[in-house]
């Protein structure tokens, strides 16, 4: 490939990355796919941190960086290192001599030659990529801040445990309690409600088990002490308390879960748990409430950390506020 063209592509991609990093720091949610970006509810024009202007369009955005304006589209799965001839030419913005080209036509000829030689490959959304190079996703931007023990929101295993296990358990418990109240009031349930009652009950305890398991293997308190900022140490006593409580009926919950989600070997374990044998069901409700308090405090500590360490793109409060502003903005148009 022509070295001059390679330089243009390299500087363009670096500017796009800078623009996306700035969008992330400014609290704009980065998309997983190009369609996600189309559906992102933010004003079509606005200011990023530092007063930098942006203009959202289709599956892309234009950002007026201090070094110059850059326009880009997100790839099908959120790639940010795709480009096309028009965007490269716009990026050069008449300064062809700066890159060693005598005219924009020379850039076009170099681009077409690179496509013909196979050094550039066309993918979806009419974007080209350098052959044999890794695609860079928007969701990978600024994931790991240097010397910061708190992982990126999308890579935080405690956040993932809350979202994928505990919140699922919480939803199942709410549905189970609704039908339980209905049974208590009417003294019976329809056949459909009876089936759903059992499903909600078993699924609640299954997801509760998954949440409990992470507090024991490996130890949650050790994670908080060794792999989180100092401020998270205040959660250690609460984590230790939960772990001690889990151990009271851990084996019974494990057997219940295995007999529900694997080949059933002993139906008695399910009946005994459901009958509140040795207050096991009461224990499960207590554990659930302890988890609710723990994850609530963890979210608060995360929000404080995001906001005090300029990690605004991860702040769920900022994202909610941005969505509210977008709704107001769209309502005024």
PyMOL commands that set and color helices and strands:
alter all, ss='L'
color gray80, all
select helices_A, chain A and resi 3-25+34-39+49-51+85-92+96-99+104-116+124-126+138-140+153-155+157-186+191-216+220-226+230-261+268-274+277-308+312-314+316-332
alter helices_A, ss='H'
color red, helices_A
select strands_A, chain A and resi 45-47+53-57+60-65+68-73+120-122+128-130
alter strands_A, ss='S'
color yellow, strands_A
deselect
rebuild
show_as cartoon
